[in-house]
Amino acid sequence: MLEVKGLSKSFRGIKALDKVTLQVRQGEILGLLGPNGSGKSTFINVVSGHFLPDGGEVLLEGRDIAGLPAHRIARAGIARTYQIPRPFSQMSVLDNVAIAAMYAGDGLASMEAGRAEAMQWLEFTHLSDKAGSLPGELNLHQRKFLELARALAGRPRLVLLDEVLCGLTPTEIQSAVEQIRRIRDQGTTIVFVEHVMDAVMALTDRIVVFDQGAVLAEGAPREVMQSPAVMRAYLGVAHA
């Protein structure tokens, strides 16, 4: 579905992505792991059009989308969330999602149609009772789910989730894990950046481990996490 070839990005001479090559398969949940600063979030930002790549290809079903602006990549079928939710603070929860629904696909829907679509996603994310609230009235868990609803309102084929579990309680994490499974079960492919290892192991079909901007290892979650190289880089475990 998504094929990344030789993707590179530097900031002031420091390589954040160093010729990254990987594939995302249709219908899977792919986990991206690695220590802070290893390139995971930069990868999400480049693929989603928020950063311009220095080189390489990002092929979405064979079409190179590398370097396209974020709104065109979103309309091509890739949505994303942010580590820190970014709602429109003066708009209701419903209208935050309605705006995303209105701009989905090739045309601009009416506000009425956008709100109808938005309510479906608020029900899906268990936020329908908060439709009239402002984002500032939500707790962190609910704001994370609002991010999900906004991403899903565009009916993407691929969703990039950037640390959606960060800061949540164990109960909230379990709720979010179930929600992510439901997203995949409806046919959406997911790339999942996360540090909560129990959730990563429970959710992902495959994982890719980044280290210093490059792919260190990839494969089945338990096999990869038992790799001595991964333990050294990601977990800080010394091996002879």
C-alpha positions in Angstrom: 0.0 0.0 0.0 2.7 2.5 1.0 6.3 2.0 0.0 9.1 4.3 1.2 12.4 4.2 -0.6 15.6 6.0 0.6 13.7 8.7 2.5 16.1 11.3 3.9 15.7 14.4 6.0 18.3 16.5 7.8 18.1 19.5 10.1 21.2 21.7 10.2 23.4 18.9 9.1 22.0 16.3 11.5 20.4 13.4 9.8 16.9 12.8 11.2 16.1 10.2 8.5 18.9 8.4 6.7 17.8 6.6 3.6 14.8 5.0 5.2 13.2 2.2 3.2 10.1 0.3 4.4 6.7 -1.0 3.3 3.3 -0.7 4.9 0.9 -3.5 3.9 -2.8 -3.1 3.3 -4.9 -3.7 6.4 -2.0 -4.1 8.9 -1.1 -2.2 12.0 2.6 -1.4 11.7 4.4 -0.2 14.8 7.3 2.3 14.7 9.6 2.0 17.7 12.9 3.6 18.8 14.4 5.8 21.4 13.6 9.5 21.5 15.2 11.3 18.5 15.5 8.2 16.4 13.4 9.6 13.6 9.9 8.1 14.1 8.0 11.4 14.4 10.1 12.9 11.6 9.1 10.0 9.4 5.4 10.7 10.2 5.9 14.4 9.4 7.6 13.7 6.1 5.1 11.1 4.9 2.1 13.3 5.9 3.6 16.4 4.1 4.4 18.5 7.1 8.2 18.3 6.4 9.7 18.3 2.9 12.1 15.4 2.3 15.7 15.9 1.2 15.5 12.8 -0.9 13.7 9.5 -1.5 10.3 8.4 -2.6 7.0 7.9 -0.8 4.8 5.7 -3.0 1.1 5.5 -2.1 -0.3 2.6 -4.2 2.4 3.4 -6.8 2.1 7.2 -6.9 5.0 9.2 -5.5 3.6 11.7 -3.0 6.9 12.8 -1.5 7.0 16.6 -1.2 3.3 17.2 -1.8 1.6 19.7 0.6 -0.2 18.2 3.6 -3.7 18.9 2.3 -3.0 17.1 -1.0 -1.6 14.1 0.9 -4.7 14.0 3.1 -7.0 14.1 0.1 -4.9 11.2 -1.4 -5.9 9.1 1.6 -3.4 9.6 4.4 -4.5 11.1 7.8 -2.5 11.7 10.9 -2.9 12.5 14.6 -0.5 14.6 16.7 1.3 13.8 20.0 -0.3 17.0 21.4 -3.9 17.3 20.2 -4.5 20.4 18.0 -8.2 21.1 18.0 -9.7 24.5 17.1 -10.2 25.8 20.6 -13.2 28.1 19.9 -15.1 25.6 17.8 -17.3 22.8 19.3 -16.2 19.2 19.3 -18.8 18.5 16.6 -17.6 21.3 14.3 -13.9 20.4 14.8 -14.8 17.0 13.2 -17.2 18.5 10.7 -14.5 20.7 9.3 -12.3 17.7 8.6 -15.3 15.9 7.0 -16.1 18.9 4.8 -12.7 19.0 3.3 -12.3 15.2 2.8 -12.0 13.8 -0.7 -12.1 15.9 -3.9 -14.7 18.4 -2.9 -16.1 20.7 -0.2 -19.2 19.4 1.4 -21.8 21.6 3.1 -21.6 22.3 6.8 -24.8 20.3 7.3 -23.4 17.3 5.6 -20.1 17.7 7.5 -21.9 17.7 10.8 -23.9 14.6 9.9 -20.7 12.8 9.0 -18.9 14.2 12.1 -21.6 12.8 14.4 -21.0 9.3 13.1 -17.4 9.6 14.0 -18.1 11.1 17.4 -20.4 8.1 18.1 -17.6 5.8 16.8 -15.1 7.3 19.3 -17.7 7.5 22.1 -17.7 11.3 22.1 -21.3 12.0 20.9 -22.3 13.3 24.3 -19.5 15.9 24.0 -20.6 17.2 20.6 -21.6 20.6 21.9 -18.6 21.0 24.2 -15.5 23.0 23.5 -12.2 21.1 23.3 -10.9 22.7 26.5 -13.7 21.1 28.4 -12.4 17.6 27.5 -9.9 15.6 29.5 -6.7 14.3 27.8 -8.3 10.9 26.9 -11.2 12.6 25.2 -9.0 15.1 23.4 -7.0 12.1 22.0 -10.2 10.5 20.8 -11.2 13.9 19.2 -7.9 13.7 17.3 -8.9 10.3 16.1 -12.4 11.4 15.1 -10.9 14.3 13.1 -8.5 12.0 11.3 -11.1 9.4 10.5 -13.6 12.0 9.2 -11.6 12.2 6.0 -12.2 8.5 5.5 -8.5 7.8 5.0 -7.0 4.5 3.7 -4.0 5.0 6.0 -3.9 6.6 9.4 -0.6 7.7 11.1 -1.0 7.7 14.9 1.8 9.6 16.7 1.9 8.6 20.4 -1.9 8.6 20.9 -1.5 6.7 24.2 1.0 9.1 25.8 -0.2 10.4 29.1 -3.2 8.1 29.4 -4.1 5.9 32.5 -4.0 2.1 32.1 -7.8 2.0 31.8 -7.7 4.7 29.2 -4.9 2.9 27.3 -7.0 -0.3 27.2 -10.0 1.8 25.8 -7.7 3.3 23.2 -6.3 -0.1 22.2 -9.8 -1.4 21.6 -10.6 1.7 19.6 -7.5 1.3 17.4 -8.5 -2.3 16.7 -12.0 -1.1 15.6 -10.4 1.3 13.2 -8.4 -1.5 11.6 -11.4 -3.8 11.6 -13.3 -1.3 9.4 -10.5 -1.6 6.8 -8.1 1.3 7.6 -4.4 0.6 7.6 -2.5 2.0 10.6 1.1 3.1 11.3 1.5 3.5 15.0 4.3 5.4 16.8 4.2 4.5 20.5 6.3 3.9 23.6 3.7 1.9 25.6 5.2 -1.5 24.9 2.2 -3.6 26.2 0.0 -1.9 23.7 2.6 -2.2 20.9 2.8 -5.9 21.5 -0.9 -6.4 21.7 -1.8 -4.3 18.6 0.9 -4.6 15.9 1.3 -7.1 13.1 4.8 -6.0 12.5 7.2 -3.5 14.0 10.0 -1.4 12.5 12.7 -0.1 15.0 14.5 3.2 14.2 17.9 4.2 15.5 19.7 7.4 14.6 17.4 8.0 11.7 17.8 4.6 10.1 15.9 1.3 10.2 17.6 -1.0 12.6 15.3 -4.0 12.5 11.8 -5.0 11.3 9.6 -8.1 11.6 7.3 -9.8 14.0 7.1 -7.9 17.3 8.4 -10.5 19.7 11.2 -11.6 17.4 12.4 -8.0 16.8 12.3 -7.0 20.5 14.4 -10.0 21.4 17.2 -8.9 19.0 20.4 -8.0 20.8 20.9 -5.0 18.5 17.4 -3.7 19.4 17.9 -4.2 23.1 21.1 -2.2 22.9 19.6 0.6 20.9 16.1 0.8 22.2 16.2 -0.6 25.7 19.8 0.3 26.6 20.6 -3.3 27.5 24.3 -4.3 27.1 25.1 -7.6 25.4 28.5 -9.1 24.8 
